[in-house]
Amino acid sequence: MKPLVAIVGRPNVGKSTFFNRMIGERMAIVEDLPGTTRDRLYGDTDWNGRDFTLIDTGGLEFGNDIPVGQVGLHGQPGDLMNHVMDQVHLAIEEADVIVFLVDARSGITAADEEVAALLRKSNKPVILAANKADNAARRMDAVEFYALGLGEPIVISSIQGSGTGDLLDVIVEALPSREEMEEEDEEGITRIAIVGRPNVGKSSLLNGILGSPRSIVSDVPGTTRDTIDTSLEYEGRQLRIIDTAGIRRRGRVGPGVEKYSVLRSTRAIERCDVAVLLIDASEGLTAQDTHIAGIIQEQNKGVIIVVNKWDLAQEQRRAEREGVYARPDEEIESAEGYREIIGEGLKFLPYAPVIFASAKTGYHVKSILDTALQIADTRYLRIPTSRLNEMLREAVRRFDPSVIRSRPLKLYYGTQTRVNPPTFVFFVNDPQAVHFSYERYLENRLRETFSFKGTAIRMFFRPRTREERR
């Protein structure tokens, strides 16, 4: 594993700005608002030949726990603020080195002193960095942070980049030696993205998979605003689970924080091998579910449709049958009925398996991982050219290509050119003569013959060259 470096401090001292500069991309959401960062966010970087992982965290706020339903210091619900605190404590526990960021503009605050007291108890190497030291006066004033009892403050400006090299030098010196760390091998890791509308249970599913509160779980839609990468081992396989913010319709995406959340969720689909699309069983298939499924198909990813909160839907259905309440305009369907609805609404994903699950109770959570691994393996399946052409000849024998523009389509041979996703090239006399219905027919024959379940496949039609015709 790569060493972990946690960035901690009170709210709005520039932790996410520093995180983004260090990893070289805008991965963490940055707003001039306290409480913007909620979950732990991980990013890899390197300095002087050492690779390590930075952890961005939410701001540490102390005091009595805020009751659920009440609003805290920065306008955040009390239960959410308490969850943020839990996430920061977990980051401190798992870190090898801690960077304690303070604000050189405001000087020492009572909150800084409380954070310093907490970090002294951690028994971890703590590096004190005074951020926002954008001019000579602030750099001189930073000496007051000696009073925190954590050694000499390193003066930096995350926005300007000044002093960050000195800070990185100290971080690298404090890291465990290479002999103490096992380098993570990126090859062979299966990446699974959990995507869906807001408040369908994505973070709950991640927590159900891990068996621990890795992400904040809340009934407030949009709680997860950063994508969350979590590595784990399952059945001897290395997995990386990506929990994402809910994707709303484009017209409902607000400026600033939520805009970046949507972009990040879409990027999570781009970099995964298998996308787990969560649908709320109590609400049924919505237009937004279909939109997200379209993104997955456009990216040619593996996909699992998970009907989440199935236990709640079944309870509602039983209550309706018993006459406790009735919804004449909407009926909770049986599993078979639900499959028909999904099949009708997602006709462009006929290959996607459907799993009925409950992230809350753990029902079928293991099946989701097992299916994701099967799909990931299928995406790397290579078909010998001889078998592929046997399938092609049989397909043509069963259904001759239609005549387009009074010219018959002739298929000569095919070959697989790549995997992840499986990609096939078929050489024909005229690519323009390939009707979409015949292309769909060939795709279905490929899936039936070679069991490409759960993954997109790509097909291209090219004319033969003059040399190939000879």
C-alpha positions as CSV (number, residue, x, y, z in Angstrom):
1,M,0.0,0.0,0.0
2,K,1.1,3.6,-0.6
3,P,1.6,5.7,2.5
4,L,-1.3,7.9,3.5
5,V,-1.1,11.6,4.3
6,A,-4.2,13.2,5.9
7,I,-4.8,16.9,5.6
8,V,-6.8,18.1,8.6
9,G,-7.8,21.4,10.2
10,R,-10.8,23.5,11.1
11,P,-13.2,24.6,8.3
12,N,-12.2,26.9,5.5
13,V,-8.5,26.9,6.0
14,G,-7.8,25.8,2.4
15,K,-7.4,22.0,2.8
16,S,-9.2,21.2,-0.6
17,T,-7.2,23.9,-2.4
18,F,-3.9,22.4,-1.1
19,F,-5.2,18.9,-2.0
20,N,-6.0,19.9,-5.6
21,R,-2.7,21.6,-6.1
22,M,-0.8,18.6,-4.8
23,I,-2.5,16.0,-7.1
24,G,-2.6,18.4,-10.1
25,E,-6.3,18.4,-10.8
26,R,-9.5,19.8,-9.5
27,M,-10.6,16.6,-7.7
28,A,-11.9,18.2,-4.5
29,I,-14.7,20.7,-4.5
30,V,-13.5,24.2,-3.6
31,E,-15.9,26.9,-2.5
32,D,-15.4,29.8,-0.1
33,L,-17.9,28.2,2.2
34,P,-17.1,26.3,5.4
35,G,-18.3,22.7,5.4
36,T,-17.9,22.2,1.6
37,T,-15.9,19.0,2.0
38,R,-17.8,16.2,3.8
39,D,-16.4,12.8,2.9
40,R,-12.8,11.7,2.9
41,L,-11.3,12.2,-0.6
42,Y,-8.2,10.3,-1.8
43,G,-5.7,11.3,-4.4
44,D,-2.3,10.0,-5.5
45,T,0.8,12.2,-5.9
46,D,4.6,11.9,-5.7
47,W,7.6,14.0,-4.7
48,N,11.3,13.2,-5.0
49,G,10.6,9.7,-6.2
50,R,8.1,8.8,-3.4
51,D,4.5,8.0,-4.2
52,F,1.9,8.6,-1.5
53,T,-1.8,9.2,-1.2
54,L,-3.3,12.4,0.1
55,I,-6.6,12.4,2.1
56,D,-8.7,15.5,2.0
57,T,-11.1,15.8,5.0
58,G,-13.9,18.0,6.2
59,G,-13.3,20.7,8.7
60,L,-13.0,19.7,12.4
61,E,-15.5,21.4,14.6
62,F,-15.7,20.8,18.3
63,G,-18.3,21.3,21.0
64,N,-21.4,19.4,22.0
65,D,-23.0,17.1,19.5
66,I,-25.8,18.9,17.6
67,P,-29.1,17.1,17.8
68,V,-30.5,15.5,14.7
69,G,-32.7,18.0,12.8
70,Q,-31.1,21.1,14.2
71,V,-28.7,23.3,12.3
72,G,-25.1,23.8,13.3
73,L,-22.5,26.6,13.2
74,H,-22.2,26.7,9.4
75,G,-25.8,25.9,8.5
76,Q,-25.2,22.2,8.2
77,P,-27.7,19.7,9.8
78,G,-26.4,18.4,13.1
79,D,-26.4,14.7,12.2
80,L,-24.4,15.6,9.0
81,M,-21.8,17.6,11.0
82,N,-21.4,14.7,13.4
83,H,-20.8,12.3,10.5
84,V,-18.2,14.7,9.1
85,M,-16.4,14.6,12.4
86,D,-16.4,10.8,12.3
87,Q,-14.9,10.8,8.8
88,V,-12.0,13.1,9.9
89,H,-11.3,10.9,12.9
90,L,-11.1,7.8,10.6
91,A,-8.7,9.7,8.3
92,I,-6.5,10.5,11.3
93,E,-6.5,6.8,12.4
94,E,-5.5,5.4,9.0
95,A,-2.9,8.1,8.1
96,D,0.8,7.6,8.3
97,V,1.5,11.3,8.4
98,I,-0.8,14.2,9.2
99,V,-0.6,17.7,7.8
100,F,-2.3,20.2,10.1
101,L,-3.4,23.2,8.1
102,V,-4.0,26.6,9.8
103,D,-5.0,30.0,8.4
104,A,-2.2,32.6,8.5
105,R,-4.7,35.4,7.9
106,S,-6.8,34.8,11.0
107,G,-4.0,33.6,13.3
108,I,-4.5,31.1,16.1
109,T,-8.1,30.4,17.0
110,A,-9.7,28.3,19.8
111,A,-10.6,25.7,17.2
112,D,-6.9,25.4,16.1
113,E,-5.9,24.8,19.7
114,E,-8.5,22.0,20.0
115,V,-7.4,20.4,16.7
116,A,-3.8,20.6,17.9
117,A,-4.7,18.9,21.2
118,L,-6.4,16.1,19.3
119,L,-3.5,15.5,17.0
120,R,-1.0,15.4,19.8
121,K,-2.9,12.4,21.2
122,S,-2.8,10.6,17.8
123,N,0.9,9.6,18.2
124,K,1.3,10.2,14.5
125,P,3.9,12.5,12.8
126,V,2.2,15.9,12.6
127,I,3.4,18.6,10.2
128,L,2.1,22.1,10.9
129,A,1.5,24.3,7.8
130,A,0.3,27.9,7.8
131,N,-1.7,28.5,4.7
132,K,-2.8,31.7,3.0
133,A,0.5,33.4,3.7
134,D,0.2,35.4,0.5
135,N,2.6,38.3,1.5
136,A,5.6,39.0,3.6
137,A,3.6,40.3,6.6
138,R,1.6,37.1,6.9
139,R,4.7,35.0,6.6
140,M,6.2,36.9,9.5
141,D,3.1,36.7,11.6
142,A,3.0,32.9,11.1
143,V,5.6,32.5,13.9
144,E,2.7,32.7,16.4
145,F,1.7,29.2,15.5
146,Y,4.7,27.9,17.5
147,A,2.4,28.3,20.4
148,L,0.4,25.2,19.3
149,G,3.3,23.0,20.4
150,L,3.7,21.2,17.1
151,G,7.0,22.5,16.0
152,E,8.0,25.1,13.4
153,P,5.1,26.1,11.0
154,I,5.9,25.7,7.3
155,V,4.6,28.8,5.6
156,I,2.7,28.2,2.3
157,S,0.1,29.6,-0.1
158,S,-1.9,26.9,-1.7
159,I,-3.3,29.3,-4.3
160,Q,0.1,30.8,-5.3
161,G,2.0,27.5,-4.8
162,S,4.7,29.2,-2.6
163,G,6.2,27.1,0.1
164,T,4.5,23.9,-1.1
165,G,7.8,22.4,-2.2
166,D,9.3,22.8,1.3
167,L,6.2,21.2,2.8
168,L,6.5,18.3,0.4
169,D,10.1,17.8,1.4
170,V,9.1,17.5,5.1
171,I,6.2,15.2,4.2
172,V,8.5,12.8,2.3
173,E,11.0,12.7,5.2
174,A,8.2,11.8,7.6
175,L,6.8,8.9,5.4
176,P,7.5,5.3,6.4
177,S,10.4,3.8,4.5
178,R,9.8,1.8,1.4
179,E,10.7,-1.4,3.2
180,E,7.7,-0.8,5.5
181,M,5.3,-0.2,2.7
182,E,3.9,-2.6,0.2
183,E,3.5,-0.9,-3.2
184,E,0.0,-1.2,-4.6
185,D,-0.2,-2.9,-7.9
186,E,-2.7,-1.2,-10.2
187,E,-2.9,-4.1,-12.6
188,G,-5.7,-6.6,-11.9
189,I,-7.8,-4.1,-10.0
190,T,-11.5,-4.2,-10.9
191,R,-13.1,-0.7,-10.7
192,I,-16.8,-0.6,-9.8
193,A,-18.7,2.7,-9.8
194,I,-22.0,3.0,-7.8
195,V,-24.1,5.5,-9.6
196,G,-27.7,6.7,-9.6
197,R,-30.1,9.6,-8.7
198,P,-29.7,11.3,-5.4
199,N,-30.9,9.5,-2.3
200,V,-31.3,6.0,-3.8
201,G,-28.9,4.4,-1.3
202,K,-25.5,4.6,-3.0
203,S,-23.5,5.3,0.1
204,S,-25.5,2.8,2.1
205,L,-24.6,0.2,-0.5
206,L,-20.9,1.0,-0.2
207,N,-21.1,0.7,3.6
208,G,-23.0,-2.6,3.2
209,I,-20.2,-3.9,1.0
210,L,-17.5,-2.8,3.4
211,G,-19.3,-3.5,6.7
212,S,-18.1,-0.2,8.1
213,P,-19.0,3.5,7.8
214,R,-16.6,4.4,5.0
215,S,-19.0,7.1,3.6
216,I,-21.5,9.4,5.2
217,V,-25.0,8.0,5.0
218,S,-27.9,10.5,5.3
219,D,-31.4,10.8,4.1
220,V,-30.6,14.2,2.7
221,P,-30.3,14.0,-1.1
222,G,-26.8,15.0,-2.4
223,T,-24.9,14.2,0.9
224,T,-22.1,12.6,-1.1
225,R,-20.6,15.4,-3.3
226,D,-17.1,14.0,-3.9
227,T,-16.5,10.7,-5.5
228,I,-15.1,8.2,-3.0
229,D,-12.5,5.6,-4.0
230,T,-12.3,2.6,-1.7
231,S,-9.9,-0.4,-2.2
232,L,-10.7,-3.8,-0.8
233,E,-10.0,-7.5,-1.4
234,Y,-12.9,-9.8,-2.1
235,E,-12.6,-13.5,-3.0
236,G,-8.9,-13.0,-3.6
237,R,-9.5,-10.2,-6.0
238,Q,-8.5,-6.5,-5.7
239,L,-11.5,-4.2,-6.1
240,R,-11.9,-0.4,-6.1
241,I,-15.3,0.8,-5.3
242,I,-16.3,4.3,-6.4
243,D,-19.2,6.0,-4.5
244,T,-20.5,9.0,-6.3
245,A,-22.8,12.0,-5.9
246,G,-26.3,11.6,-7.2
247,I,-26.8,12.6,-10.9
248,R,-29.7,15.0,-11.4
249,R,-31.2,16.1,-14.7
250,R,-29.2,18.8,-16.4
251,G,-31.8,21.5,-15.8
252,R,-31.8,20.8,-12.1
253,V,-28.1,21.0,-11.6
254,G,-27.3,24.1,-9.5
255,P,-24.1,26.2,-9.9
256,G,-20.9,25.6,-8.0
257,V,-20.7,22.6,-5.7
258,E,-23.5,20.5,-7.3
259,K,-22.2,21.2,-10.8
260,Y,-18.8,19.7,-10.0
261,S,-20.5,16.8,-8.3
262,V,-22.4,15.8,-11.4
263,L,-19.2,16.2,-13.6
264,R,-17.4,13.9,-11.1
265,S,-20.1,11.3,-11.2
266,T,-20.0,11.2,-15.0
267,R,-16.2,10.9,-14.8
268,A,-16.6,8.0,-12.4
269,I,-18.5,6.1,-15.0
270,E,-15.8,6.9,-17.6
271,R,-13.0,5.3,-15.5
272,C,-14.9,2.3,-14.1
273,D,-15.0,-1.3,-15.5
274,V,-18.5,-2.0,-14.2
275,A,-21.2,0.5,-13.2
276,V,-23.8,-0.4,-10.6
277,L,-26.9,1.6,-11.4
278,L,-29.1,1.9,-8.4
279,I,-32.9,2.3,-8.8
280,D,-35.2,3.1,-5.9
281,A,-37.7,0.2,-5.7
282,S,-40.3,2.4,-4.0
283,E,-40.2,5.0,-6.9
284,G,-39.8,2.8,-9.9
285,L,-37.8,3.5,-13.1
286,T,-37.6,7.2,-13.8
287,A,-36.5,9.3,-16.7
288,Q,-33.3,10.2,-14.9
289,D,-32.5,6.5,-14.3
290,T,-32.8,6.1,-18.1
291,H,-30.5,9.1,-18.6
292,I,-27.8,7.6,-16.4
293,A,-28.1,4.2,-18.1
294,G,-27.6,6.0,-21.4
295,I,-24.3,7.5,-20.1
296,I,-23.2,4.0,-19.1
297,Q,-24.0,2.6,-22.5
298,E,-22.3,5.5,-24.3
299,Q,-19.1,4.8,-22.4
300,N,-19.3,1.1,-23.3
301,K,-19.1,-0.1,-19.7
302,G,-20.2,-3.2,-17.9
303,V,-23.5,-2.6,-16.0
304,I,-25.7,-4.1,-13.3
305,I,-29.2,-2.7,-12.6
306,V,-29.8,-2.9,-8.9
307,V,-33.3,-2.3,-7.6
308,N,-32.5,-1.1,-4.1
309,K,-34.8,-0.7,-1.1
310,W,-36.6,-3.9,-2.2
311,D,-37.5,-4.7,1.4
312,L,-39.3,-1.3,1.7
313,A,-41.1,-1.8,-1.6
314,Q,-42.3,-5.3,-0.5
315,E,-43.5,-3.9,2.8
316,Q,-45.5,-1.2,1.0
317,R,-46.9,-3.8,-1.4
318,R,-48.0,-6.0,1.5
319,A,-49.6,-3.0,3.3
320,E,-51.6,-2.1,0.1
321,R,-52.8,-5.7,-0.2
322,E,-54.0,-5.6,3.4
323,G,-55.8,-2.3,2.9
324,V,-53.6,-0.3,5.3
325,Y,-53.3,2.3,2.6
326,A,-53.7,2.4,-1.2
327,R,-52.1,4.2,-4.1
328,P,-54.4,3.7,-7.0
329,D,-52.2,5.8,-9.3
330,E,-49.0,3.7,-8.6
331,E,-48.5,0.1,-7.8
332,I,-45.5,-1.6,-6.4
333,E,-44.7,-4.4,-8.8
334,S,-43.5,-7.9,-8.1
335,A,-40.0,-8.8,-9.1
336,E,-41.1,-10.3,-12.4
337,G,-43.3,-7.2,-13.1
338,Y,-40.3,-5.0,-12.2
339,R,-38.1,-6.8,-14.7
340,E,-40.6,-6.2,-17.4
341,I,-40.8,-2.5,-16.6
342,I,-37.0,-2.2,-16.6
343,G,-36.7,-4.2,-19.8
344,E,-39.2,-1.9,-21.5
345,G,-37.6,1.3,-20.2
346,L,-34.0,0.2,-20.8
347,K,-34.4,-1.5,-24.2
348,F,-30.9,-0.3,-25.1
349,L,-29.4,-2.4,-22.2
350,P,-31.0,-5.8,-22.8
351,Y,-27.8,-7.5,-21.6
352,A,-27.8,-5.9,-18.1
353,P,-28.5,-8.3,-15.3
354,V,-31.1,-7.1,-12.7
355,I,-30.6,-7.7,-9.0
356,F,-33.2,-6.9,-6.3
357,A,-31.4,-5.9,-3.2
358,S,-31.5,-3.9,0.1
359,A,-28.3,-2.0,1.1
360,K,-29.8,-1.5,4.5
361,T,-30.3,-5.2,5.4
362,G,-27.5,-6.6,3.2
363,Y,-30.0,-8.6,1.0
364,H,-28.2,-9.7,-2.2
365,V,-25.2,-7.3,-1.6
366,K,-22.8,-10.2,-2.0
367,S,-24.6,-11.1,-5.3
368,I,-23.8,-7.6,-6.6
369,L,-20.0,-8.1,-6.1
370,D,-20.1,-11.6,-7.5
371,T,-21.9,-10.4,-10.6
372,A,-19.6,-7.4,-11.0
373,L,-16.6,-9.8,-11.0
374,Q,-18.2,-12.0,-13.6
375,I,-18.9,-9.1,-15.9
376,A,-15.3,-7.7,-15.4
377,D,-13.9,-11.1,-16.5
378,T,-16.2,-11.1,-19.5
379,R,-14.9,-7.8,-20.6
380,Y,-11.5,-9.4,-21.0
381,L,-12.7,-12.4,-22.9
382,R,-10.9,-13.0,-26.2
383,I,-12.6,-15.0,-28.9
384,P,-10.3,-17.0,-31.3
385,T,-10.7,-15.8,-34.9
386,S,-11.7,-19.3,-36.1
387,R,-14.6,-19.5,-33.6
388,L,-15.7,-16.0,-34.4
389,N,-15.9,-16.7,-38.1
390,E,-17.8,-20.0,-37.4
391,M,-20.3,-17.9,-35.6
392,L,-20.4,-15.4,-38.5
393,R,-21.0,-18.0,-41.2
394,E,-23.8,-19.6,-39.1
395,A,-25.4,-16.2,-38.6
396,V,-25.3,-15.4,-42.3
397,R,-26.8,-18.9,-43.0
398,R,-29.7,-18.3,-40.7
399,F,-30.4,-14.8,-41.8
400,D,-29.0,-13.4,-45.1
401,P,-28.1,-9.7,-45.0
402,S,-30.8,-7.5,-46.5
403,V,-30.3,-5.6,-49.7
404,I,-29.7,-1.9,-49.2
405,R,-29.8,0.4,-52.2
406,S,-30.2,-2.6,-54.5
407,R,-26.8,-3.9,-53.5
408,P,-26.4,-7.0,-51.3
409,L,-24.3,-6.9,-48.2
410,K,-21.4,-9.4,-48.1
411,L,-19.6,-10.3,-44.9
412,Y,-16.2,-11.8,-45.5
413,Y,-14.7,-12.3,-42.1
414,G,-14.3,-10.9,-38.6
415,T,-11.7,-10.5,-35.9
416,Q,-11.5,-9.3,-32.3
417,T,-9.2,-6.3,-32.0
418,R,-9.3,-5.5,-28.3
419,V,-10.8,-6.2,-24.9
420,N,-12.4,-4.0,-22.1
421,P,-14.8,-3.6,-23.9
422,P,-14.7,-6.5,-26.3
423,T,-14.3,-4.9,-29.8
424,F,-14.9,-6.7,-33.1
425,V,-14.2,-5.6,-36.7
426,F,-16.1,-7.2,-39.6
427,F,-14.8,-6.8,-43.1
428,V,-17.6,-6.3,-45.7
429,N,-18.0,-5.2,-49.3
430,D,-19.8,-2.0,-48.4
431,P,-20.0,-0.6,-44.8
432,Q,-22.9,1.7,-45.9
433,A,-25.0,-1.4,-46.7
434,V,-25.0,-2.6,-43.0
435,H,-28.5,-1.9,-41.8
436,F,-28.8,-1.2,-38.0
437,S,-31.2,-4.1,-37.6
438,Y,-28.6,-6.5,-39.1
439,E,-26.0,-5.0,-36.8
440,R,-28.3,-5.7,-33.8
441,Y,-28.8,-9.2,-35.1
442,L,-25.1,-9.9,-35.2
443,E,-24.6,-8.4,-31.7
444,N,-27.3,-10.8,-30.4
445,R,-25.6,-13.7,-32.0
446,L,-22.3,-12.7,-30.4
447,R,-23.9,-12.6,-27.0
448,E,-25.8,-15.9,-27.4
449,T,-22.7,-17.7,-28.7
450,F,-20.0,-16.3,-26.3
451,S,-22.1,-15.2,-23.3
452,F,-21.2,-11.5,-23.2
453,K,-23.6,-10.9,-20.3
454,G,-23.5,-7.5,-18.6
455,T,-21.0,-5.8,-20.8
456,A,-21.2,-3.5,-23.8
457,I,-19.5,-4.7,-27.0
458,R,-18.4,-2.6,-29.9
459,M,-18.7,-3.6,-33.6
460,F,-17.1,-1.9,-36.6
461,F,-17.6,-2.7,-40.3
462,R,-14.8,-1.9,-42.7
463,P,-14.3,-2.6,-46.5
464,R,-11.6,-5.0,-47.5
465,T,-8.4,-3.5,-48.9
466,R,-7.2,-4.2,-52.4
467,E,-4.5,-6.5,-51.1
468,E,-7.1,-8.5,-49.2
469,R,-9.3,-8.9,-52.3
470,R,-6.4,-10.5,-54.3
